């Protein structure tokens, strides 16, 4: 009889526990995120319609770590609401991570404030967070939209990358992910090339995922890149994975763009304006322009063509002899002063001048490359001449 009572009491306790809240919620005006005791995101809730957007039976760690090429998820979570922090335990070398969070009216932000044994960690991964939304997938902007509701992720600093570490060179797969039956297949071979990359949002069989990550760049690496098997990546001090920060939000579809703008302002990110209007909502930001390779001698003619076309923007396709030092070509014998004079002439006629520059590219004829390569250039393999 005693054994029977113990069994009944145990079953009753389990039943009562399972009926209670299985996770803790962080709430904005329109959205809430539920995180369970293991550190997994188990709810993405539309608070206005009380609709759950986590696919049934699927969840994801709030944060994972990669150590020795193995991705490790947390096993326990403690939330400290007073200090607005989340403590995650990982089953490797007793690693603990502290995540600070802030609740804004439009979004939640999460920042990796501290993590033990940081020297062991290759990178940290936010998500991928699964959603049941599959109507519109904004791969690069990190927003997925359904009929009435949108959910999004935003990287909040330059070292936090929208995407997932599918490749060690941090170049996201560039393919038409809808050209196939398996959205998990990110092999680019044989697939249609597209100009966008699969980054912060991605379609999946159940709907979509949102993801971001941050790499530990404190040590030299050798990776496959640009068709080279051994590409040397020197260490770079950007503070490492500590400080990686994201925002999560959910809102009615029509408010998604406004929420992104609010996130930029609230989090102190660049928020470019065009004549007092945010660039992402300004019609002028999408204005047509004319492309002409003008110079100091014929800038007036280029200005005239622009005015006849009824346009306000004149774009030069390339005034530079080389990229890197950005020395001017023969169209501008007076260099920067000559180009400045052209810009001022155009402005007097109400025309604005733009230039084609790729500031992270260096042409092979630039002084950074020839005749003596700059020591700061990446190395593609090395050997010793005996």
C-alpha positions in Angstrom: 0.0 0.0 0.0 2.8 2.3 0.8 4.5 1.7 -2.5 1.2 2.5 -4.3 0.8 5.8 -2.5 4.3 6.8 -3.4 3.7 6.0 -7.1 0.4 8.0 -7.1 2.1 11.0 -5.4 4.9 11.0 -7.9 2.5 10.9 -10.9 0.5 13.7 -9.4 3.6 15.9 -8.9 4.7 15.3 -12.5 1.3 16.1 -13.7 1.1 19.3 -11.7 4.6 20.4 -12.9 3.7 19.7 -16.6 0.6 21.9 -16.2 2.6 24.9 -15.0 4.6 27.3 -17.2 7.3 25.4 -19.0 9.2 28.5 -20.0 9.8 32.1 -19.1 8.6 34.9 -21.4 10.1 38.2 -22.4 7.5 40.5 -23.8 7.3 43.5 -26.1 4.1 45.3 -27.2 3.4 42.9 -30.0 5.7 39.9 -29.4 7.1 37.6 -26.8 9.9 35.1 -26.7 9.7 32.0 -24.5 12.9 30.4 -23.2 12.8 27.1 -21.3 14.9 25.8 -18.4 17.4 24.3 -20.8 18.1 27.6 -22.6 16.0 26.8 -25.7 13.6 29.2 -27.5 10.3 27.4 -27.4 7.8 30.2 -28.1 7.6 33.0 -30.6 4.2 34.5 -29.9 2.1 37.1 -31.6 0.7 38.8 -28.5 -2.0 40.7 -30.5 -3.5 37.6 -32.0 -2.3 35.1 -29.4 -0.8 33.0 -32.2 2.3 30.8 -31.8 4.9 30.8 -34.6 7.3 28.2 -33.3 6.6 25.0 -35.3 5.2 22.2 -33.2 7.9 19.9 -31.9 10.8 22.2 -33.0 12.9 24.5 -30.8 16.3 26.0 -30.8 19.0 27.1 -28.4 19.0 30.8 -27.6 22.8 30.6 -28.0 25.1 27.8 -29.1 28.9 27.6 -29.1 31.3 25.9 -31.4 34.4 24.2 -29.8 36.8 22.0 -31.7 34.4 22.0 -34.7 31.5 20.7 -32.6 28.4 22.8 -32.0 27.4 22.6 -28.4 23.9 23.6 -27.1 23.2 24.7 -23.5 21.7 22.2 -21.0 20.4 24.6 -18.4 19.2 28.2 -18.1 18.7 30.6 -15.2 16.9 33.9 -15.8 17.6 36.8 -13.4 14.9 39.3 -14.2 16.2 41.8 -11.6 19.5 42.1 -13.4 18.0 41.4 -16.8 20.4 38.5 -17.4 20.3 34.9 -18.6 22.9 32.3 -17.4 23.5 29.4 -19.8 25.3 26.2 -18.8 27.1 24.2 -21.5 28.2 20.6 -21.2 31.9 21.3 -22.1 34.5 22.3 -19.6 31.7 23.6 -17.4 31.4 26.7 -19.7 28.9 29.2 -18.5 27.7 32.2 -20.6 25.9 35.3 -19.4 23.5 37.0 -21.7 22.2 40.5 -20.9 18.8 41.4 -22.4 16.7 44.6 -22.7 13.0 44.8 -23.3 12.0 47.6 -25.7 8.5 48.4 -26.8 9.3 47.2 -30.4 11.9 44.5 -29.8 14.1 42.5 -27.5 17.9 42.7 -27.6 20.3 40.0 -26.4 24.0 40.6 -25.8 26.7 38.1 -24.9 28.1 39.8 -21.8 30.6 37.2 -20.7 31.6 33.6 -21.3 34.1 31.3 -19.6 37.0 29.7 -21.4 36.5 32.2 -24.3 39.9 31.1 -25.8 38.4 27.6 -26.5 35.4 29.0 -28.5 35.5 29.2 -32.3 32.2 31.1 -32.6 28.8 31.6 -31.1 25.5 31.1 -32.9 22.2 32.8 -32.2 19.6 30.3 -33.3 18.7 29.3 -35.9 15.3 30.2 -34.5 12.5 28.3 -36.3 9.2 29.9 -37.4 6.2 28.5 -39.2 6.1 31.5 -41.6 6.8 30.7 -45.2 5.1 33.3 -47.4 7.9 35.9 -47.8 11.5 35.1 -46.7 13.8 38.2 -46.6 17.1 36.3 -46.6 19.4 39.4 -46.2 17.3 41.7 -44.2 16.4 38.9 -41.7 12.6 39.3 -41.8 10.0 36.6 -42.6 6.4 37.6 -43.3 3.2 35.7 -43.3 -0.3 36.9 -44.2 -0.6 39.3 -41.2 2.5 38.9 -39.0 6.3 39.3 -39.4 9.2 38.1 -37.3 12.7 39.4 -37.6 16.3 39.3 -36.4 18.8 42.1 -36.6 22.6 42.1 -35.9 23.3 45.0 -33.7 27.1 45.4 -34.2 29.5 44.9 -37.0 31.1 41.7 -35.7 27.7 39.9 -35.4 26.9 38.5 -38.8 23.4 37.7 -40.1 23.6 34.1 -41.2 25.0 30.8 -40.1 28.7 29.6 -40.3 28.0 27.4 -43.3 31.4 28.5 -44.7 34.6 29.3 -42.9 35.2 32.4 -45.1 31.9 33.9 -43.8 30.6 34.3 -47.4 27.1 33.1 -47.2 25.8 30.7 -50.0 24.8 32.7 -53.1 22.1 30.7 -54.9 18.4 30.4 -55.6 17.5 28.4 -52.5 14.0 27.9 -54.0 15.5 26.1 -57.0 15.2 22.6 -55.4 13.2 20.5 -53.0 15.6 20.5 -50.1 16.1 24.0 -48.4 18.8 22.5 -46.2 21.0 21.9 -49.3 23.2 25.0 -49.6 25.6 23.5 -52.2 25.9 26.2 -54.9 26.9 23.7 -57.6 24.4 23.3 -60.4 22.0 25.8 -58.9 20.8 29.1 -60.4 23.0 32.0 -59.4 21.3 35.0 -57.8 22.5 38.3 -56.5 21.3 37.9 -52.9 22.8 35.5 -50.3 21.2 33.2 -47.9 21.9 35.0 -44.6 19.8 36.1 -41.7 16.6 34.3 -42.8 16.2 31.1 -44.7 13.3 28.9 -45.8 12.9 25.5 -44.3 10.6 22.5 -44.6 8.5 23.8 -41.6 8.6 27.5 -42.7 11.7 29.5 -42.1 14.6 30.1 -39.7 16.3 33.3 -38.4 20.0 33.2 -37.4 23.1 35.2 -36.7 26.6 34.4 -35.4 29.9 35.9 -34.2 33.3 34.4 -34.9 36.3 34.4 -32.5 39.0 36.1 -34.7 41.7 36.3 -32.0 43.9 33.6 -33.6 45.3 33.0 -37.1 43.3 30.6 -39.3 43.9 28.7 -42.5 40.7 28.2 -44.5 39.5 27.4 -48.0 38.7 30.7 -49.8 38.5 32.1 -53.3 39.3 28.8 -54.8 42.4 28.3 -52.7 42.6 25.4 -50.2 45.1 27.2 -47.9 44.1 30.8 -47.4 45.7 32.5 -44.4 43.5 34.6 -42.2 45.5 36.7 -39.7 44.1 37.3 -36.2 42.0 40.4 -35.8 41.2 42.1 -32.5 37.5 43.0 -32.6 36.8 42.1 -29.0 36.0 38.4 -29.9 32.6 36.8 -29.3 31.9 38.7 -26.1 29.8 41.7 -27.0 28.0 40.0 -29.9 24.4 41.4 -29.9 21.1 40.8 -31.7 17.6 42.1 -31.7 14.5 39.9 -32.1 11.1 41.4 -33.0 7.6 40.5 -34.1 4.9 42.8 -35.3 2.0 43.2 -37.8 3.3 42.9 -41.4 2.7 46.6 -42.2 4.8 47.8 -39.3 8.0 45.7 -40.0 10.0 48.4 -41.8 9.1 51.0 -39.1 10.2 48.6 -36.4 13.6 48.1 -38.1 14.0 51.9 -38.2 13.1 52.1 -34.5 15.7 49.4 -33.7 18.4 51.4 -35.5 17.6 54.5 -33.5 17.1 52.8 -30.2 20.3 50.8 -30.5 22.5 53.7 -31.8 23.0 52.2 -35.2 23.5 54.2 -38.5 20.1 55.6 -39.5 20.8 57.6 -42.8 18.4 60.3 -43.7 17.6 61.8 -47.1 16.3 65.3 -46.7 14.8 64.5 -43.3 13.3 61.1 -44.3 14.9 57.8 -43.4 16.6 56.4 -46.4 14.7 53.1 -46.4 11.4 55.0 -46.7 12.6 57.9 -48.9 11.5 58.0 -52.5 14.6 60.0 -53.3 16.8 57.1 -52.2 15.3 55.1 -55.2 15.6 57.9 -57.7 16.9 57.1 -61.2 20.3 58.4 -62.2 22.4 58.7 -65.4 25.8 57.0 -65.7 28.4 59.0 -67.7 32.3 58.8 -67.6 32.7 62.6 -67.5 35.9 64.5 -66.7 37.1 68.0 -65.9 36.8 69.0 -69.5 33.3 67.8 -70.3 31.5 67.9 -67.0 29.2 70.6 -68.4 28.0 68.3 -71.2 27.3 65.5 -68.7 25.3 68.0 -66.5 23.3 69.0 -69.6 22.4 65.4 -70.5 21.3 64.8 -66.9 19.0 67.9 -66.9 17.5 66.9 -70.3 16.7 63.5 -69.0 14.8 65.1 -66.1 17.1 63.5 -63.5 18.9 64.9 -60.5 21.7 62.4 -60.1 24.9 62.0 -62.2 26.9 58.9 -61.6 30.6 58.4 -62.6 31.4 54.7 -63.3 35.0 55.0 -62.2 37.2 58.1 -61.9 40.1 56.1 -60.4 43.2 54.7 -62.0 43.3 52.1 -59.3 41.4 50.9 -56.2 43.3 50.9 -53.0 45.1 54.2 -53.1 42.3 55.5 -55.3 44.5 57.6 -57.6 42.6 59.6 -60.2 42.7 58.7 -63.9 43.5 61.1 -66.8 40.0 62.5 -66.8 40.9 64.3 -63.6 44.4 65.8 -64.2 44.0 67.9 -61.0 43.0 64.9 -58.9 40.7 65.5 -56.0 40.6 69.2 -56.6 39.4 68.7 -60.1 36.7 66.2 -59.1 35.6 68.6 -56.3 35.2 71.4 -58.9 33.0 69.1 -61.0 30.8 68.3 -58.1 30.4 72.0 -57.3 29.5 72.8 -60.9 26.9 70.1 -60.9 25.4 71.3 -57.6 25.0 74.8 -58.9 22.6 73.3 -61.5 20.8 71.2 -58.9 22.6 68.0 -59.9 24.2 65.6 -57.4 27.2 63.6 -58.3 27.9 60.0 -57.3 31.0 57.7 -57.7 31.5 54.0 -58.2 33.8 52.8 -55.5 34.5 49.4 -54.0 36.4 50.3 -50.9 37.1 46.7 -49.8 38.6 45.8 -53.2 42.1 46.4 -54.4 43.1 46.3 -58.1 46.3 44.5 -59.1 47.8 47.7 -60.5 47.5 49.5 -57.2 50.6 50.4 -55.1 49.3 48.1 -52.3 49.9 45.2 -54.7 52.7 46.1 -57.0 55.7 46.3 -57.2 55.9 45.2 -53.5 52.8 43.7 -51.9 51.7 45.4 -48.7 52.3 43.3 -45.6 48.7 43.7 -44.6 47.4 41.7 -47.5 46.0 38.2 -46.9 48.4 35.4 -47.8 47.3 32.5 -50.0 49.7 29.8 -48.7 53.4 30.2 -48.1 56.6 28.2 -48.6 60.3 28.5 -47.9 62.8 28.9 -50.7 65.9 26.7 -49.9 
